[in-house]
Amino acid sequence: MKTFKLDPLGFKKARQKSLLRTIPIMLLATFAGIYISSIDQTNQTSSTSTVNVLPFVIPIIILAAGFGLFLGLKRQKKQWDSYELTIDGDNIIRIQQNVPTVSIKKENLKEIIETPIGDILIKTGLRANFINIPSSVHGREELLKILADFGQILSQPAGNINKLNIIMPIGVIVLMIVFYSSKEIMILIPTGIILFAGLLWSFIEIRKSKHIDKNTKRASYFVFLVLLPIIAKLLIALKVF
């Protein structure tokens, strides 16, 4: 039996990568939320003047987003430090704090892929059942030799990266803006249905994932606070009410 851990210094690179991916999406989502709120406020009809709450709301949104990012990085650091990869006979086992243990038998292994940044992906026939080994794992060369006994290690082409994690959040934000800024039923219905289906799908994927921590899974229930206004707006557009 052989156990591998991650280099603590390697977390700096992982944190930088996470920030470069997360901050632009957070800023885009914040500005989208402010824009949607400004539309709602503009559309309000009242005989009395309404108070502009955006100067008060914007700092709160930014502070909340920053605090959420801080907590997320803190959880990520704990997961990084607790990462253990154990190879015991024909079993490859990944143990990590606050996430389910992943165990892959040699007979269930589909392929081993080395990404352009040096990460190693161990895949099975089930999309959600895989193991990701960061490039900064201690004893990487020894690990590669051991994994070679499990199967051929394929190299992933530099341009062949998973863009879904970037495209999906941006797509949801764009759809939100279109959905809440449009009054045309031919636009509201398709965008609303796509939004509802996409958010519900992401909720289900988060709940099933073996690579997302318990706190994030609990927080995923807040998606229903986003889904309820979408449903209400769709029902109103269809003149159900």
PEHU-V244347 format. One line per field, one symbol per residue. ss: DSSP state (H for helix, E for strand, C for the rest). phi: phi as a letter, one per 40 degrees, with the letter a starting at -180 (. if undefined). psi: psi as a letter, one per 30 degrees, with the letter a starting at -180 (. if undefined). A space follows every 50 residues. Layout:
ss->???
phi->???
psi->???
This chain:
ss->CEEEEECHHHHHHHHHHHHHHHHHHHHHHHHHHHHHHHHHHHHCCCCCCC CCCHHHHHHHHHHHHHHHHHHHHHHHHHHHHHCEEEEECCEEEEECCCCC CEEEEHHHEEEEEECCCCCEEEEECCCCCEEEECCCECCHHHHHHHHHCC CCEEECCCCCCCCHHHHHHHHHHHHHHHHHHCCCHHHHHHHHHHHHHHHH HHHHHHHHCCCCCHHHHHHHHHHHHHHHHHHHHHHHHCCCC
phi->.bbbbccdcccdccccccccccddccccccccccccccccccccbacccc cccddccddccccccccccccccccccccccccbbbbbgcbbbbbacgbc cbbbcdccccabbbcccgcbbbbbccccbabbbdccccgccccccccccc icccccddccbcccccccccccccccccccccbccccdcccccccdcccc ccccccccccbbccccccccccccccccccccccccccgcc
psi->kkkklkkefffeeeeeeeefeeeeeeeeeeeeeeeeeeeeeefkkkflkk kjfefeeeeeeeeeeeeeeeeeeeeeeeeeffkkjkjjcgkkkkkkkglk kkkkleffkelkkklfgflkkjlafkefjlkkjlfgkkheeeeeeeffff lkjkkkkefiljfefeeeeeeeeeeeeeeffkfkefeeeeeeeeeeeeee eeeeeeefkggkleeeeefffffffeeeeeeeeeeeeghe.
